[in-house]
Amino acid sequence: MTPDAPGTPPDGPIDDTRTGDATTGNTRTGDAAGGTTDDPVAGSPAWWAARAARAARAGGSHDLGSASATTRRGRGRPALDTDLIVATALRLVDAHGTHAFSLRMLAEALGSGTATLYRHFAAKDEILALVVDRVLGEADPAAARSSSSSSQPSTDTGTPSWQEALRGTGLGLYAVLRAHPHVVGPLMAQVPVGPNGLAQRERVLHALVAGGLEAGLAARAFTAVAHYAIGFVAQQHGPAAAPGNGPELAAFYRRLDPAGHPTLIAAAEALTSVPPEEEFRFGLDLLVRGLEGVAGAAPASTAP
């Protein structure tokens, strides 16, 4: 449920340099974790593949999100549980944002030291990649779909229609990103291909195809809805979102010259009074209805 084209975070790029402290970056220059400038960028497909390969060499779990895929051998304090690290990091990112978040802040919250964290991660961007994947794992399209009053009925076989599946995808992603708006920046920085990102992408595409869409159209529908949800949250709920000033803006519109802006004045209330969630649902319905026209012009796929 995420885009397949990375972009620049709405509040600027994540600091990706490291100068000897414990606060930034995914470019490594012989640091305590043993990384080099040739290491893959955190969150990239190559980075996730390297984690899996490291886990396999260590004889541990092949789960890309597991602790064994990240822990680096070394002396000092005992290794920390990776799930605890990521859960704590998410709590700090929610409270302080990605730019203020640092390994030093995380170590203090865990009652540990930065050197211990470097046994797991080379830099904070590696933690943020896992935070993004954890948030994607919280999205629940089924629950979001059941709360939607505009869902299409299920098919005769009981399988959710592709319209239901697509609405559930959009509503689920919107809900989880609205709860964690600071994660939108790192989510946009890389195509999320961690275990939860891959599992959700597979689950959504399978549901769309099983519901009647051809695979190519299912992929484009998924991408369009994901881009819409992420962009909407970035603009309406993200760190750079404008404050809610609907009444002030409506009053400004009404004071405009009627000769030059008669329609804008007439629409002033509608432009400034619709709650963001209602606006999101309206836009999502427009996407789904537009895709119905496209799907009707193409032969339906055979559900597996």
SETIMI-125178 format. One record per residue (C-alpha): residue number from 1; residue in three letters; chain; z, y, x. Coordinates in steps of 0.02 Angstrom, whole numbers, plus 32768, in hexadecimal, padded with zeros to 4 digits. Example, Ala and Ser with C-alpha at 12.3 -4.5 7.8 and 13.67 -1.06 7.14 Angstrom:
BEGIN
ATOM  mipa  kollum  tiza     z     y     x
ATOM     1     Ala     A  8186  7F1F  8267
ATOM     2     Ser     A  8165  7FCB  82AC
//
This chain:
BEGIN
ATOM  mipa  kollum  tiza     z     y     x
ATOM     1     Met     A  8000  8000  8000
ATOM     2     Thr     A  7FD4  8074  808B
ATOM     3     Pro     A  7F3A  80CD  80CC
ATOM     4     Asp     A  7EC3  807D  8148
ATOM     5     Ala     A  7EA0  8120  81A1
ATOM     6     Pro     A  7F2D  8175  8203
ATOM     7     Gly     A  7F44  8230  8200
ATOM     8     Thr     A  7FB2  82BB  8242
ATOM     9     Pro     A  805F  82C4  81F2
ATOM    10     Pro     A  8073  8357  817B
ATOM    11     Asp     A  80FF  83A2  81E2
ATOM    12     Gly     A  80A5  838D  8288
ATOM    13     Pro     A  808E  82FA  82FE
ATOM    14     Ile     A  8121  8294  8335
ATOM    15     Asp     A  8155  82BF  83E6
ATOM    16     Asp     A  8105  8236  844F
ATOM    17     Thr     A  813F  8266  84FC
ATOM    18     Arg     A  81D4  822A  855E
ATOM    19     Thr     A  8225  828D  85EB
ATOM    20     Gly     A  82BA  8227  861D
ATOM    21     Asp     A  832A  8244  8585
ATOM    22     Ala     A  8349  81D8  84EE
ATOM    23     Thr     A  82FD  8243  8468
ATOM    24     Thr     A  8241  8236  8462
ATOM    25     Gly     A  81A3  81DD  8475
ATOM    26     Asn     A  8133  8146  8483
ATOM    27     Thr     A  80E1  816B  852B
ATOM    28     Arg     A  8145  810F  85AE
ATOM    29     Thr     A  814B  8133  8668
ATOM    30     Gly     A  81B3  80AC  86BA
ATOM    31     Asp     A  824A  80C1  864A
ATOM    32     Ala     A  82E1  8050  8636
ATOM    33     Ala     A  8285  7FE0  85BD
ATOM    34     Gly     A  8204  7FB4  863E
ATOM    35     Gly     A  8172  8004  85E1
ATOM    36     Thr     A  80DA  8058  862D
ATOM    37     Thr     A  805D  80D9  85F5
ATOM    38     Asp     A  7FE8  8047  85CE
ATOM    39     Asp     A  805C  8005  8546
ATOM    40     Pro     A  800E  800E  8497
ATOM    41     Val     A  803D  809E  8425
ATOM    42     Ala     A  80D1  8074  83B6
ATOM    43     Gly     A  809B  8037  830A
ATOM    44     Ser     A  7FE8  8013  833E
ATOM    45     Pro     A  7F99  7F68  8322
ATOM    46     Ala     A  7FA4  7F46  83DD
ATOM    47     Trp     A  805E  7F70  83DB
ATOM    48     Trp     A  8083  7EF8  834C
ATOM    49     Ala     A  801B  7E72  83A2
ATOM    50     Ala     A  807D  7E8C  8443
ATOM    51     Arg     A  8121  7E76  83E4
ATOM    52     Ala     A  80E4  7DD1  839D
ATOM    53     Ala     A  80AA  7D96  8449
ATOM    54     Arg     A  8152  7DC4  8497
ATOM    55     Ala     A  81AD  7D64  840F
ATOM    56     Ala     A  813E  7CCC  842D
ATOM    57     Arg     A  815C  7CD0  84E8
ATOM    58     Ala     A  8217  7CDA  84CA
ATOM    59     Gly     A  820E  7C46  8455
ATOM    60     Gly     A  8252  7CAF  83C7
ATOM    61     Ser     A  8215  7CDC  831B
ATOM    62     His     A  8160  7D0A  8302
ATOM    63     Asp     A  8195  7D86  827C
ATOM    64     Leu     A  8158  7E30  82B7
ATOM    65     Gly     A  81F2  7E83  8271
ATOM    66     Ser     A  8273  7E0E  82BC
ATOM    67     Ala     A  82F2  7E3A  8341
ATOM    68     Ser     A  82AB  7DB9  83B9
ATOM    69     Ala     A  8207  7E16  83BA
ATOM    70     Thr     A  8258  7EB2  8402
ATOM    71     Thr     A  82F2  7E89  8467
ATOM    72     Arg     A  82D9  7E9F  8523
ATOM    73     Arg     A  8344  7E3D  859B
ATOM    74     Gly     A  83BE  7E9F  8604
ATOM    75     Arg     A  8471  7EBA  8637
ATOM    76     Gly     A  84F1  7F22  85DC
ATOM    77     Arg     A  8535  7F1E  852C
ATOM    78     Pro     A  8502  7E94  84B4
ATOM    79     Ala     A  8460  7EAE  8456
ATOM    80     Leu     A  846B  7EFF  83AB
ATOM    81     Asp     A  8426  7EB5  830B
ATOM    82     Thr     A  8378  7EFE  82F0
ATOM    83     Asp     A  838B  7F06  8233
ATOM    84     Leu     A  842A  7F6E  824A
ATOM    85     Ile     A  83D1  7FE2  82C3
ATOM    86     Val     A  833E  7FFF  824E
ATOM    87     Ala     A  83AC  8015  81B4
ATOM    88     Thr     A  8417  8094  8211
ATOM    89     Ala     A  837C  80ED  8252
ATOM    90     Leu     A  8337  80FB  81A2
ATOM    91     Arg     A  83DA  8147  8165
ATOM    92     Leu     A  83D4  81C8  81F2
ATOM    93     Val     A  831C  81F1  81D5
ATOM    94     Asp     A  8340  820A  811B
ATOM    95     Ala     A  83CD  8281  8147
ATOM    96     His     A  8384  82E0  81DB
ATOM    97     Gly     A  82C7  82C4  81E3
ATOM    98     Thr     A  825D  8272  8269
ATOM    99     His     A  825D  8302  82E4
ATOM   100     Ala     A  831A  8314  82EA
ATOM   101     Phe     A  8331  8257  82F1
ATOM   102     Ser     A  834D  8214  83A1
ATOM   103     Leu     A  8388  8179  83FA
ATOM   104     Arg     A  8424  81D7  842D
ATOM   105     Met     A  844B  81FF  8377
ATOM   106     Leu     A  842B  814A  8348
ATOM   107     Ala     A  849A  8107  83D3
ATOM   108     Glu     A  8529  8176  839A
ATOM   109     Ala     A  8516  813B  82E6
ATOM   110     Leu     A  851A  8086  8321
ATOM   111     Gly     A  85AE  80A2  8394
ATOM   112     Ser     A  8544  8067  8425
ATOM   113     Gly     A  84E9  80B1  84BA
ATOM   114     Thr     A  8434  80E4  84D2
ATOM   115     Ala     A  8422  8063  855D
ATOM   116     Thr     A  8448  7FDA  84DE
ATOM   117     Leu     A  83C0  801D  846B
ATOM   118     Tyr     A  8344  8018  84FB
ATOM   119     Arg     A  835C  7F5C  84FF
ATOM   120     His     A  8305  7F5C  8455
ATOM   121     Phe     A  8291  7FF3  8459
ATOM   122     Ala     A  8239  805A  84DD
ATOM   123     Ala     A  823A  80FB  8476
ATOM   124     Lys     A  8262  8140  83CB
ATOM   125     Asp     A  81B1  812C  838A
ATOM   126     Glu     A  81C8  806F  8395
ATOM   127     Ile     A  825F  807D  8322
ATOM   128     Leu     A  81FE  80EF  82AC
ATOM   129     Ala     A  8173  806D  82A0
ATOM   130     Leu     A  81F3  7FEE  8264
ATOM   131     Val     A  8242  806E  81F0
ATOM   132     Val     A  8198  808A  819E
ATOM   133     Asp     A  8181  7FCF  8187
ATOM   134     Arg     A  822F  7FBE  813E
ATOM   135     Val     A  820B  8047  80BE
ATOM   136     Leu     A  8168  7FF4  808C
ATOM   137     Gly     A  81CC  7F56  806E
ATOM   138     Glu     A  8235  7FB4  7FED
ATOM   139     Ala     A  81A0  7FDC  7F7D
ATOM   140     Asp     A  81A0  7F75  7EDE
ATOM   141     Pro     A  80F9  7F80  7E80
ATOM   142     Ala     A  8133  7F04  7DFB
ATOM   143     Ala     A  81CB  7F6D  7DCD
ATOM   144     Ala     A  8164  800C  7DCE
ATOM   145     Arg     A  80DE  7FBA  7D64
ATOM   146     Ser     A  815C  7F81  7CE1
ATOM   147     Ser     A  819D  8034  7CD1
ATOM   148     Ser     A  80F0  807A  7CAF
ATOM   149     Ser     A  80C9  809A  7BF9
ATOM   150     Ser     A  800F  80AB  7C1A
ATOM   151     Ser     A  7FED  8000  7C67
ATOM   152     Gln     A  7F59  7F9A  7C2D
ATOM   153     Pro     A  7F86  7EF3  7BDC
ATOM   154     Ser     A  7F87  7E58  7C47
ATOM   155     Thr     A  7EF2  7DE4  7C46
ATOM   156     Asp     A  7EE9  7D4D  7BD3
ATOM   157     Thr     A  7F2C  7CDF  7C60
ATOM   158     Gly     A  7FC9  7D49  7C72
ATOM   159     Thr     A  7F8E  7D93  7D17
ATOM   160     Pro     A  7FAB  7E50  7D1F
ATOM   161     Ser     A  7F09  7EB1  7D09
ATOM   162     Trp     A  7EC8  7F0D  7DA0
ATOM   163     Gln     A  7EF6  7FAE  7D47
ATOM   164     Glu     A  7FAB  7F75  7D3C
ATOM   165     Ala     A  7FAA  7F3F  7DF1
ATOM   166     Leu     A  7F60  7FE3  7E2D
ATOM   167     Arg     A  7FD7  804F  7DC7
ATOM   168     Gly     A  8069  7FE8  7E06
ATOM   169     Thr     A  802E  8000  7EB8
ATOM   170     Gly     A  8023  80BC  7EA5
ATOM   171     Leu     A  80C8  80CF  7E49
ATOM   172     Gly     A  8124  805B  7EC1
ATOM   173     Leu     A  80E5  80B8  7F5A
ATOM   174     Tyr     A  810B  8161  7F0C
ATOM   175     Ala     A  81BC  812C  7EE0
ATOM   176     Val     A  81E9  80E9  7F8C
ATOM   177     Leu     A  819C  817A  7FEC
ATOM   178     Arg     A  81EE  81F8  7F78
ATOM   179     Ala     A  8294  81A4  7FA5
ATOM   180     His     A  8269  81AE  8060
ATOM   181     Pro     A  81F8  8248  8072
ATOM   182     His     A  8218  825D  812D
ATOM   183     Val     A  81C2  81B6  814C
ATOM   184     Val     A  811A  81FB  8110
ATOM   185     Gly     A  80F7  824A  81BB
ATOM   186     Pro     A  8104  81AB  8224
ATOM   187     Leu     A  80AF  8149  8198
ATOM   188     Met     A  8017  81BA  81AB
ATOM   189     Ala     A  8018  81AE  8269
ATOM   190     Gln     A  7FE1  80F7  826F
ATOM   191     Val     A  7F92  807A  81FA
ATOM   192     Pro     A  802E  8016  81CA
ATOM   193     Val     A  800C  7F61  81F9
ATOM   194     Gly     A  80BF  7F20  820A
ATOM   195     Pro     A  80F6  7E87  81A7
ATOM   196     Asn     A  8122  7EE6  8109
ATOM   197     Gly     A  8086  7F52  8112
ATOM   198     Leu     A  8016  7EBA  8124
ATOM   199     Ala     A  8071  7E57  809D
ATOM   200     Gln     A  8063  7EE5  8020
ATOM   201     Arg     A  7FAC  7F04  8048
ATOM   202     Glu     A  7F87  7E4B  802E
ATOM   203     Arg     A  7FED  7E44  7F8E
ATOM   204     Val     A  7F9B  7EDD  7F41
ATOM   205     Leu     A  7EEA  7EAC  7F6F
ATOM   206     His     A  7F07  7DFC  7F2C
ATOM   207     Ala     A  7F4A  7E44  7E88
ATOM   208     Leu     A  7EB3  7EB8  7E76
ATOM   209     Val     A  7E37  7E2C  7E95
ATOM   210     Ala     A  7E95  7DB3  7E26
ATOM   211     Gly     A  7E95  7E3A  7D9F
ATOM   212     Gly     A  7DD8  7E46  7DA2
ATOM   213     Leu     A  7DA0  7EBD  7E2C
ATOM   214     Glu     A  7D20  7E8E  7EB0
ATOM   215     Ala     A  7D71  7E86  7F5C
ATOM   216     Gly     A  7D15  7F1C  7FA5
ATOM   217     Leu     A  7D3E  7F8A  7F0F
ATOM   218     Ala     A  7DF2  7F4B  7F13
ATOM   219     Ala     A  7E02  7F86  7FC8
ATOM   220     Arg     A  7DBE  8033  7F9F
ATOM   221     Ala     A  7E2B  8042  7F03
ATOM   222     Phe     A  7EC5  8012  7F67
ATOM   223     Thr     A  7E9E  8091  7FEF
ATOM   224     Ala     A  7E7A  811D  7F73
ATOM   225     Val     A  7F1E  8104  7F16
ATOM   226     Ala     A  7F83  80F4  7FB8
ATOM   227     His     A  7F38  8193  7FFE
ATOM   228     Tyr     A  7F5C  81ED  7F5B
ATOM   229     Ala     A  8013  81B5  7F58
ATOM   230     Ile     A  8033  81DF  800E
ATOM   231     Gly     A  7FDF  828A  8004
ATOM   232     Phe     A  8038  82B4  7F62
ATOM   233     Val     A  80E3  828C  7FAB
ATOM   234     Ala     A  80BC  82EC  804A
ATOM   235     Gln     A  808F  8388  7FE7
ATOM   236     Gln     A  810E  837F  7F5B
ATOM   237     His     A  81A6  832B  7FAA
ATOM   238     Gly     A  818D  832B  8067
ATOM   239     Pro     A  81E5  8398  80EA
ATOM   240     Ala     A  815E  841E  80DA
ATOM   241     Ala     A  815A  841E  801B
ATOM   242     Ala     A  815D  84C8  7FC7
ATOM   243     Pro     A  81FC  84F2  7F66
ATOM   244     Gly     A  81F9  84DB  7EAA
ATOM   245     Asn     A  81D1  858B  7E6D
ATOM   246     Gly     A  8174  8565  7DCB
ATOM   247     Pro     A  81BA  85F5  7D62
ATOM   248     Glu     A  819A  8674  7DEB
ATOM   249     Leu     A  80E9  8635  7E05
ATOM   250     Ala     A  80C6  8632  7D4A
ATOM   251     Ala     A  8101  86E7  7D3C
ATOM   252     Phe     A  8090  8717  7DCE
ATOM   253     Tyr     A  7FF9  86C7  7D79
ATOM   254     Arg     A  801D  8722  7CD5
ATOM   255     Arg     A  801F  87CA  7D2F
ATOM   256     Leu     A  7F6F  87B2  7D73
ATOM   257     Asp     A  7EE0  881C  7D35
ATOM   258     Pro     A  7EA5  87CC  7C91
ATOM   259     Ala     A  7DF4  8806  7CB4
ATOM   260     Gly     A  7DEA  87A3  7D55
ATOM   261     His     A  7E59  870D  7D2E
ATOM   262     Pro     A  7E5F  86EE  7C72
ATOM   263     Thr     A  7E5D  862F  7C7E
ATOM   264     Leu     A  7EDF  862A  7D07
ATOM   265     Ile     A  7F53  8694  7C9E
ATOM   266     Ala     A  7F39  8623  7C07
ATOM   267     Ala     A  7F61  8589  7C70
ATOM   268     Ala     A  7FF6  85D5  7CCB
ATOM   269     Glu     A  8078  856C  7C71
ATOM   270     Ala     A  801D  84C7  7C89
ATOM   271     Leu     A  7FFC  84EC  7D40
ATOM   272     Thr     A  80B3  850A  7D69
ATOM   273     Ser     A  8121  84A7  7CF1
ATOM   274     Val     A  80EB  83F0  7D02
ATOM   275     Pro     A  816E  8387  7D60
ATOM   276     Pro     A  812B  8335  7E00
ATOM   277     Glu     A  8143  8282  7DC1
ATOM   278     Glu     A  80E2  82A8  7D22
ATOM   279     Glu     A  805A  82FA  7D88
ATOM   280     Phe     A  8050  8263  7DFA
ATOM   281     Arg     A  8040  81EA  7D69
ATOM   282     Phe     A  7FB7  8255  7D1B
ATOM   283     Gly     A  7F53  8255  7DBE
ATOM   284     Leu     A  7F6D  819A  7DD4
ATOM   285     Asp     A  7F2C  817A  7D24
ATOM   286     Leu     A  7E91  81E3  7D4B
ATOM   287     Leu     A  7E70  8177  7DE4
ATOM   288     Val     A  7E84  80D5  7D84
ATOM   289     Arg     A  7E15  810F  7CF4
ATOM   290     Gly     A  7D91  8149  7D6D
ATOM   291     Leu     A  7D93  80A0  7DC2
ATOM   292     Glu     A  7D7F  804B  7D19
ATOM   293     Gly     A  7CD5  809F  7D0D
ATOM   294     Val     A  7CA6  8067  7DBC
ATOM   295     Ala     A  7CE3  7FB5  7D9C
ATOM   296     Gly     A  7C84  7FAD  7CF8
ATOM   297     Ala     A  7BE3  7FD1  7D52
ATOM   298     Ala     A  7BFE  7F44  7DD0
ATOM   299     Pro     A  7C0C  7E87  7DB4
ATOM   300     Ala     A  7CC0  7E4D  7DA8
ATOM   301     Ser     A  7D03  7DD5  7E2B
ATOM   302     Thr     A  7D3E  7D28  7E03
ATOM   303     Ala     A  7DFC  7D1E  7E10
ATOM   304     Pro     A  7E36  7C99  7E8B
//
